[in-house]
């Protein structure tokens, strides 16, 4: 599917920077507008005397404006084919490759800049004969969301956009909600599209998802919300797009040749001959998009297709009495007509016309009242299209006289030499449709459902009962028992999902064992009662059976795909539970030592989380006007069920444990290296707050306020890490010294009891303090990681503005700086005698529950819970 986007030509591509108004350039110094061009086309447009149709490309997260090259290059080749009767001018916005999927503070700024760009683009055409009044937009990833956000601007006119195509755009929710600005932006956009649905009916929107190869944005997020203007919005998955039939990853969807060709063909079919711009008729726009992205009949788009095709010429008739037949045609032969009665007592005929010499690039079926299904067997899709581009076939059936038939299948295998064979079969749909109940989710693949298809037909439909949730993962094992002819021929399997355009196609050779995975991108709506189908376009000479099982590994993979963004919440929750257990142990035994596996127990957290999905709990919760619980929201979206939280908790426990092991091991290695380079001084007890440390707190608070909060958090984190590293080195040095003394004492026959008990007590206290600092530092590491995107954004735009505005963690950073400056100089002796230690040890458990309840869809809330727990720890040092 990933072909070279250039279709002929060797001229290098280039971009012409569009000069923006001074006010716009001064307000948005980091953003730019470009016009794509290459070769002679670029030279002709240097003066910006444009006469084409404007299309604006918006890159996504960390995307480049140069990604428009795939669309612009193929559109230019298409314009050359029509002698530039129509052509498109592709513009692209340079967003400085900002991380808008992780930092939402610049999304509103990008939206306003795009509005200014649209006005600049339309001004370039104002003196032309066919001046456009609107711009078509293609948005990749977050660029598609920015395009939708244009309609939320107060001074934006909706008629400035008539067509919007998004590629792998997460419309429903952010993938990683790391700050409040990102979630607020999503809420504003989606609420506006719901409330103003009637005002948006003139805007045609197409969303193309990448499928299961897109590991960054799952396709369920790319489906546009089901609104009242359903007739002007369309969502498809690339694996269901005709003549693409393949999944793409998040980046390759921009340059996937088959998708780009479908998009450009749709653009040219959308042109109104009178205005030489994209048509203003919303119905025609939807008709064109459906033609190219949903139901492509392998022919040119026709606004008013003919209902019948009349055949003329001298015909050679052959009567076929069987319901299944084949006919061989040589490339050099003349066109043939076939006529056969569908029932021996009727006088209606079916005509099939094959013409090899006309080279007519059309292919269609005309049928009276009959649902026709095509069967293409024995070749890949590209060969299928190539073959039919040189064949003109018409089937005409009068069906009123034949109620016993419902389907016709025409099979065109690959040519053998200069000969190819057509196969045809008539049947009743009920005779080829079987229902198969899916195995239970908790069968774990040990049980299965089987069907045996003894007939040698060309088409079978297997309806899947109770397959309607995204958590269900099925594995089809299609076993061909034997081939009557002994030849290995390919068969085609199509998983059809009736409530969304997410079909997938698999090609496998028979006789063999073919494994097909059945996964859903979105759950079945409650108002839809249709059944998913596995359409088997089978080899006619193979008898086989179909085995259906639940795949445990793929169920886990689906859980990871849908809920991977919540992993940081579960990891921090496990560490926080361990932290609370260690404080409790310090209070009871005086030792700060307790393993994660003994404290991170699911039964402490999960029962409370599972309760919130019940309707009665939601009603009570809403009556109290409390914030909505994330698990309840996910449950209402059919993306959640109780065991998911337990599985994610166990995953989080494993990640927290091994990350802690890695952190401790790395710390020991670096401390050993530090010990070999610098001899650490003796451990000395110091005051918690000194004038120099107070100045350091104030300095870092000013850095947070005047520059970036995440930057000050990183500085204090490195300072804390350096402090713990030195402490570990001192502890290692003292242990080695103690072993040396013990060895000398035993050699001189001196009793170990003569050693000072106070030294042992001080050493034990140092070890406990070091463990406490390692736990706090491990907890704080995840806070730094969650705030890292805003830091990267700030560093990337530092030349334009020293202060990050808006800053999602400025206030939290100031509090954390003060807390950690005190904690890094504290020890366990000050904490274990505190009156607040009991409260500080009990609080992490309810905080962990609250974190899982309110942080899975709002990751930016996680640092707040951790900060509160650390604040109680600091108070224990004083009270």
N, C-alpha and C positions, 0 to 999 in steps of 0.2 A: 504493500500500500504506500510505502514511502518512496516515491519516485523523485527524480530530479525535477524541481519546479520550473526549470527553464525548458521551454519547448522550442528548440531551434535558436539560431542566432548566437553570435559570439561577442556582441557589444557589451562592454562592462556597464553595470548599473551604477547610477549615481543619484544623489538627492539634492534638490535645489532648496536652500533655506529661504523661507518666506519672511520678508521683513514685516514685523509686527508694529502696531502703533506704539509710540514711546511710552504712553501710560501703561499699556499692557506689558511691554517688555520690562519696565521698571518694577511693576507689581509682581511679575513672575520671572525673575532672572534665571531660574534654573530650567525653564521649559522653553521648547522651540517648536516650530512648525515647518515641515518639509514637504516638498512635492517630489514624488518619485518619477524618475525618468531614466532612459538609457538610449544610447545611440543617437540616431537622427531625431527621435522624438524628444530627447532631452535638449538637444540644440535648438529645436524649433520653439520650445516653451521657455527659453531663458528670459524672454521679455514678458512672460506671464500673460500672453494673449490667448487665453484658454477658451475652447469651444466645446469641450466634452461634458461628461456627466461627473460631478464631484462625488468621491467616496473617501471617507475619512477613516483611517485605521488607528485604533487605540491599543497600544501594547499593555501588557499586564504587569504582574509583580516582577520587578527586576527585568522587565522586557525592553527590547531595543526597538526604536522606530524603524530600523532597517528590516524588521521582519515583514514589512509590507511588500518586500521584493517578490515573494511568491505569488501574491495576488496580482501585483502590477505587471509582472513579466508575462504571465499567461494572458491577462486581459489585453496586453499590447499585441500579442500574437493573434489573439482572436479578432482584434480590430483590423489587423493586417489582412486576415482572411476575407473580411467584408469590405476591403478597400477603404477603411476608415469612414464608412457611412455613419457608423456610430463608434464612439470610443469613450473610455473612462479616464478621468484624471484622479489618480490615487494620491491622497495626502496622508501624512503620518505625523503623529505628535511625539516629540522627544520628552519623556517624563524623567529624564536623568536616571533611569533604571532604579526607581525608588521601590522600596520593599513595602508596598501598600497592602499586601496580604497579611503582614505582620504588624504594621504600624498604620493606624487609621487616621492619624492626625492630618495627613496631606490629601485625603480623598476629596474633601470639600474644595480644597484649593485646585486640585486637578479638574474637578467638575466645572468650576467657574472658568478655568483657562480654556477648556474645550468649548465652552459657550462663546468665548471671545474668538476662538479659531474658526468656528462656524460662521460667525459674522464676517470675518476677514475673507474666508473662502468665497462666500456668496458675493462679496464686493468685487472679486476678480472677474466675475461674469456679467456684471451689471450692464456693460455696453454691448454684449453679444446679442445675436439674433434669437437664440433659444436659451435665454438666461434662466438658470434653475432657481427655484424658490425654496428648495430643500436639499438636504445632504443625506446620503446613505452612509451608515456607520457600520464598520466591522470592528468588534472589540474582542481581543483575546484575554482570557482569564479575568482579572480585575478591571481591565479596560471595558468589558461589557457591562459591569456594574456601574462604572463611572458614566457610561452612556445612558443607562436607565436613570441615573441620578439627575441627569439634565432636566428631567421633567419636574423635579422637586424645586428647582430654582424659581423664585418669585417672578422674575422678569423674563423668563424663558417662554418663547412661543412654541407650542407643540408642533405647529405646522412646519417648523424648521427641519424636522426629521420625519421621513415617511417609511424608512426601512432600517431595521436594526438586526444585524446578524452577530451573535455572540459565539465564541469558540471556547469550550471548557471553562465557562464562567460559573462560579459558585453563587447562584442567585438566591438560594434559600437561606443560607447562613454562612458565616466565615469558617474557614477550615480550622484556623487557630485563633480564637478570640482573645488576643493578648492585651488588648486595651479597650477602654470604655468607648473611645471615639469610633472604633471599628464596629462594635455592636450597635451603637446608636445610629451610625450611618446606615447599616442594614435595616434597622427598624424603621427609619424614616423613609427609605426607598420603598420597601415592601408595603408599608402602610399606605403610602401615597398611591401606589399602583392598585391597591385594593379599593381605596376610597374614591379614586378618580378613574375607575375602570371605564366608565362610559365616555369620558373625555379622551381616552386613549384608543378608541376603536379605529381611528384613521392611521395609527401606527402599526405596521406589520413587524412582528418580532419572531426571529428564528433562533433557537438555542441548540447548538450542536455539542454533544458531550463526547468525551473520548472513549468511554467504555472501561473495561477492566484493566487495560494497560495504563490508564491514567492513575498513578498512585498518589498524586498530589491533590487532585480534586475528584472525589468519587462522583459518578454520573448522577446519583440521586440528588446532589446539591445543584446540579446544572439544569434541572427541570424547572421551567417557569411555574410560578404558583398558578393553580387552577382558578382562573378568574371568570367573571361574567363575559369578558371579551374573548372567550375561547376561540372564536372564529377568526381572530387576528393574531393569535400567538401559537407557535408550534415548537415542540421540543422533541429532538430525535437523538439517538445514539449513533455514532459513526458506524458501528457494526450493522446497523439496520438501514443505512443509506444505500440505495441501489447503486451498483457498480463501484462501491467502495467495499462494503461487507467486511470491514476489518476494524479492529480497535486501534487507537493511537495513544501514545503517551501525551503528557501535558504540553510538551513543546512541539512535538512533531505534528500536532493537529494544525499548526500554522502552515506547514509546508507539505502536508500530505497531498500528493498529486491528485488522487481521485477526489478528495474533498474540495480542493481548489478548483478543479475542473467543473465539478457540480455547481460550485458557487458562481463561477464566471459565466457558465451557461445560463444560470438563473438570472444573473444580472442582465445579460443581453436579451433574454426573453421578456424581461420586465420593461423594456424600452417602449414608449409610446411613439409611434411613427409621426404623429402630428406635432408633438412638443419636443421630440428627440431627447426626452428626459425619462426618468423612471415614472411609470404610470401612476396616476393619482387614484386609481380604482383599487380599493382594498381587497375586493373579491378577486380581481385578477392577480394581485400580488400573492394572495394565499394560494390561488390555483397554480401559479408557476412554482412556488416553493413546494407544494405537495407533489407536483409533477417530478421535480428533480430530487427531492429528499425523502419521499415516502413511497410513491407508487409508480416509479418510472416504467413505462411500457416499452422501453427500448425503441423509441421513435421521437421525432422532433415534436416540440410542444405545439399544440394547436388550440387556439382559443375556442373554436367551435368545431370539434372533430365531426367528421361525417359518420352518420349512423350505419351506413351500408357501403359496401364497395362492390361495384359491378365489374364483372370480368368479360372481356371481349377476346375474340380470336378463335382459332381452330383448336378444339379440345380433343384430348385422347382420354377416353373414359375407361375406368376399370372398376368393376363391381366387387365389393368386399362384403362378405356375409358374416364374418366373425366380428365379435366386439373388440378384438385385439388384433392388430395387424402391423406389419412392417413393410417398407418399400425402399428399395435401393435405387439411388440416382447417381449417375456419373456426371462429372463436372462438364463434360463436353456435350451432354445430351440437351435436348430441347426441354422447355417447360412442360410439366405434366400436371394433369388434373386427376383427382381421384374422387370417385363417387361411390357411396355404399349405403345401403339402407340400414337404419338403426333398429328396425324390426322387420321381420319378413313379411308381415301382413300390412305394412304401411307403405306409402309412396312419397315419403319425404327423404331428402338426400342431404348429405353433408359433402361439401366441396373443399378440397385442400389444393392450393395452387403453389407450385414451386417453380420459380423462374431464376435461372442461374446466370443468364446473360444480361439482364437489365441493370444490374449493379445499383438497384434502388436502395437507398439507406432508410428503409422503413420496415417496421415489423409490428403487426397488430392482429388481433382476433376480433371478429364481429359475430356476436351470438345473440339470438332472440331469447330473452328471459332465462339465460343459462349462465351459471357461475363457472368460469373457465379457470382452470389451474394449469400452469405450464410445468412440465418436468424436464429439466435439463440434467442429463446424466452422463458422466464419463469425461468431463472436462472442467477446467476451472472457469471462473466467471469471465476473465478477460478473453478467453478463446470463444466463450459463448457469445459475447458481444461482437467479436470480430467476425464470427461466422454469420451471424444474423444481419450484419451490416450489408452483406451481399445477397441476402435472400428476402423475398417478398412473399409473405404467406397470409392467406386469408382463409378463415374457416367460417362457413355460414350454415347454421343449423336451424331448422324449424322444430321447435321443441314442444309445441302445444300437443302434438300427436304422440309424444313420447314421455309420459309422466314417470316412467320407470327409470329414467336416466337423469343424472344431475351434474356429472362432471365429464370433462374430456381432458385427457393428458396427452400431450405430444412430446415425444422424446427425440432429441437430436444428439446422438453420440458423436465423438470426434471422427473426423474423416480418416479412412484407411486408404492411403494412396490417393487416388482420384475418385474414391467412392465413399459415400456416406449413406447411412440407413436411418430412415425416419420410422419411429414407432408411435402408435396411437392406441389409446384404450378408452372405452366408455364404461362408466359404472355409476352406481347409486352411492351417494356419500355415506349413508348409514352402513353399507357393507364394508367400507374401508375405515370406519371410525371405531376405535375402541377406547374405553375409559380405564385408567390405571390409577389406583389410589397411591399417593406418595407414602413412603415409610415415615414413621414417627421420628421426630427430632431426636428423641432419647434412645433410639434403637442403635445409635453409634455404628451403623453399618453392618450389624450382625444379622438383621433381617432384611428381606428384599421383596420386591414385587416383580413378577415375571409375566410376560405374555409371549406366546408362540404364534408367529405369523406363518402359516403354512402355504398361503396363496403366493403366487408369483406375479403379483400386480406391480404396477409402477409407482403407486402412491398409497401411503397409509398415514392416518392421523391418529396420534396417541394423545388423548386428552388427560391432563394431569389434575386429579381431584385434590383439593385442599392444599394446593401449592400457591400460596398467596402472600407470604411474609418474606421480608428480606433476609431473615435469619435462616431460612430453609435453603440448604445446599444439597442438591441431588447429583448423583453420578449415574449416567446411563452407560451400561455395557451392552453394546450391540454386537452380538455374536452370530456370525454367519456359519451355519453348520456345514454347508457344502455348496459348491457352485456346479450347476448342472453342466455348464459348458467347460468348466475347468479354467476359465479365464479370470484374472483379477481385474475387476472393473471398479471405478470409484462410485460411491453413493453420496448423496447430499442430504444433510440433516439440518432442518431449520427449526429453532426454538422460537415459537411465535407467542408473544405476550400481548393479548388483545387490548389491555388498558393503557399501554404506552408503546412508543416506537423504540423498542430496545431489542428487536429480534437479533439473533445470532445464527450464523451459518457455519457448518463444519463439513469438510469433505474428507472421506476416508475410503480406502480401497477394500474390496471384498474379494474372496473370503478372508476375513480377518476379525480381530477383536478390537472394536473402536470404543474409546471412552469419551463421553461427552459430559461436560459439567453444565448444570442448569443453575443459574444464579439470577437474582432479581436486583434491579437498581432501585425500584420504588415498590412499596407494598400496594396491594390491590385496594382500590377505594371501596368504602362500605356500600356504595350504591351500585357497584358493578358485580354481577354474578357470573360473568363469563369465565371460561376455563382456559388456562394456557395449553398450548398444543406443541407436540413434537411432530413436525411433518417429515416423513421419511420418503425421500425420492430414491427408491431402491433399484438395485439391479434386478431386471425381470427374471433372471435365471438363478436366483439365490434364495434359499429358504433360511430363515434366521429367527432368533429370539431376542427380546429386549428385556434387560434386567435393570431394575431401578433400586438404588441404595442411597442412604444418607451418608454423606462424607463428613466425618468428624473433623478432620484437618481443615477442610474448606469451610466448615461452620465457624471454626476458630478464626480462620482467615477473614471471613466476612465480618466477624465481631471486631477484629482489628481494623478492618477497612472503615467501618462505620464509626468506631469509637476510639481510634488511635489518638485523637486530639485530647482525650480525657486522661491519658496515661500520666502526665505530670501531676494531676490532682491526686491520683491514687498513690503515686510514688511519695509525694510529700506527705500524704495522709499516713502512710506506713512509718515514715521517719518521725513524724510528729508523735505517733503512738509510742514509738520506741523512746523518744525523748521524754515523754511523760512517765513511762515506766522507769527510766533511769533516775529521774528526779524522785520518784516514790521510793526506789531502792536506796538512794542517798539519804533520804529522811529516816528510813527504818534501820538500815545497817551501817550507814556512814560510807558506803562504797558506791561510786558512780559507775556501775557495771551491770549491764543487762543486754542480752542479745535481742536482735530484731525478731527472730522467729518465736521468741517467748512472749513478746508483747503485741505484735501485729496480728491480732486474732479477728477473723471476719465476723464472728458472732457478736463482737462488741459494736459493730457499725452497721452491718447489712440489714438486720431486722428493721431498724428505723428507716433505712433508705427504701426498703421494699414496701413499707406501709404507704408511702406518699403516692404510689401509682393508683391507689383505689379512689373511686369517685367520691365516696363519703368523706375521705380525708381532704380531698380538694375542695369540697363544698365548705367544710369547717374552716379550712385554711383561708379561702377567699373571703369568708364572712368576717374574718378578723383583719382583713385588709393587709395581709402580710405579703412579702415578695413571693413571686411564683417560684416554685421549686423546679430545678432543671430536670430532674427525673420525671416529674409529671408532664412537663412539656414534651420530652422525648417519647414518653408513653403515648401521648395523644397523637404524635406523628407516626405511630406504629414502628418506631425505630428503637424500642426499648422493651425489655421484659426482665423479670426479677433476676434470673440467673446471669444476665450480662454483667450486672454490678459485681456479683461474686467472682466471676471469671476475671474481670478487670482488676479486682482487688488482689487476686492471687498473682496475676501478671505484675501488678505494681509491687507486691511483696518481693517477687523474684528480682525485679529490676533494682529495687531499693537495696536488697541484700548484696547483689553482685556489684552494684555501683559503690556501695560502702566498702566492700573488700578491695575493689580497685583503688578507691581513694586512699584507704589506709596503707595499702601496699606502696602506692606511689609516694605517699608522705614518708614512709620509712626509707625508701630508696633515696629520695632527695635529702632527707635529714642525714643519712650516712654520707652522701656526697658533701653536704655542708660541713659535717664533722671533720672530714679529711682536709677540707680547705681552710677552715677557720676553727680555732679552738674556742668553744663557747665559754663564757664566764659562768661563775657559780650562780645558782638560783637565788634570787633575792625577792623578798616580799615587798611590794610597792603599794602606794596609795592608789585608790581607784580613780580619783580625779586630781590632777595636778594642773597648774597654770598652763604648762605646755600642751597638755592634752585638751584642756578647755579651748585653747587657741586653735588646736587642730580641728575640734568639732565645729567651731564657728567658721573656720576656713572652708571645710568641706560643705557645710550648710550653704555658704555663699556660692560655692562652685555649683551646687545643686540648683540654687535659685537663679543664677545668672547664666548658666550654660545648659547642662543636661543632668537630670537626676540620676539616670543610669550610670553616668560617668563617675559621679561621686560614690555611688554604690560599688562600682568596680574598684575604685581606689581603696575604699575601706576594706573591701574583700581581700585585695592583695596584701594590704597591711596586716589584716588578721591572719592570712595564710602564712606570711613571713613570720609572724609572732609564734604561731603554732609550730612552724618548722624549726625555729630556734629552740622552742621548748622541748620538742621531740629530740633534738640533738643533745640538749642538756641532760635529758632523762637517759638517753643511750649512753652518754659519757659517764654519768654517775653509776649506771649499772655495771659498766665495764670496770670502773674504779672499785666498786664494791666487790666484784668477783676477784680482782687482783688482791685486795686486802684479805679476803677470805682464804685465798690460796697461800698467801704469806703467813697468815695466822696458823693455818693447819700445819705448815712446814715448821713453824717455831713452837708447835705444841701449845699455842695460846687458845684458850676457850673462846668460842664465838659469843658466849654470854656476856663477855666483858665489853662487847660493842654497845654503844649508847643506844637506848631505846628511842630517844628523841630523833636520832638520825633515821631510824626505820620509819617512824611516824611521819617525818617530813618527806621521806621518799614516797611513802604510800599516798600522802596527800598530793604530791606532785603528779603521781600517776593518775589519780582520780581527776585532778584538774585538767590534765592533758586529754583524757577521754571525754570530759565534758566539752572541751574546746573543739575536739574532732567532731562530736555530734552536732554542735551548733554550726560549725563550718560546713559540714555535709548538708545540713538543712538550708543553710544560706546559699550554698552553691546553686541550688535549683531556683532560688529567687533571682540570682544573677542571670541565669539562663533565660528565665521568663522576661527579664527586662532588657535582654541583649538586643532585640530588634530595634528598639528606639535608639540605643547607643549607636548601632551601625548606621541608622538613618541620619543621626546627628553628625557623625564623622563624615559621611558622604556629602552632606550639604553644609559643612563647616565654612566653606569659602563664601557662601551666600549669606549665612546668618549664624552668629556665634551662639545665640540662645535658641534652644528647641522650643518651638511654640506651635501647637500645644504640647505639653510634656505630660505623659500619662502617669509618671511615677515621681514627680517633683516633691510633693508633700510626703509621700511614703519614704522617699530617700532621705529627707531631712531627719525623720524620726529614726530610721534605721542607722544612720550615721552616728547619732548620739548613743543609741543602744549598744552598737558593736564597739564603739570606742571604750565603753565601760566594761563590756563583757570580756574583751580580749585581755584585760588586766585583772580579771577576777579569778578566784579559786574556789574550790568546794568548801573550804573551811568557813568562808563567809556566808555561803548559801545554806549549808545544812543546819545552821543554828537559827535560821530566819523563821519568824512566825508565819510568813506568807508561803512557805515552801509547800505546805499541804495543799493550798489552793493552786499554786503553780503546777503541782504534780497532777491534780485532778482536771485542770482546764483542757489539756491537749486532747482528751477523749471527746468532749462535746465539740471542740473546734474541728476535729477530724470529721465528725458527722456533719457539721455545718458546711465544711469545705466540700464534701462529696455532694451535699444537697444543693449548694448554690454556686459551685465552681466549675462544674463540668462543661457548661456552655458559656462560662465567663471566667476564663483562666486568670484574668487580671485581678480577681478577688483573692487568689491564693496568697499573695504576699501580705494582705491585710490580716489574715488569720495567723500567719506565722509571726508577724510583727507583734500582735497582741500577746502571743505566748512568750516571746522573747522579752517583752516589756515587763511581764510579771517576774521573769527571771532576774532582770535588772533590779527590780524593787526588792527582791529577796536579798540582794547584796547590801541594802541599806536598812531594811527593817528586820 
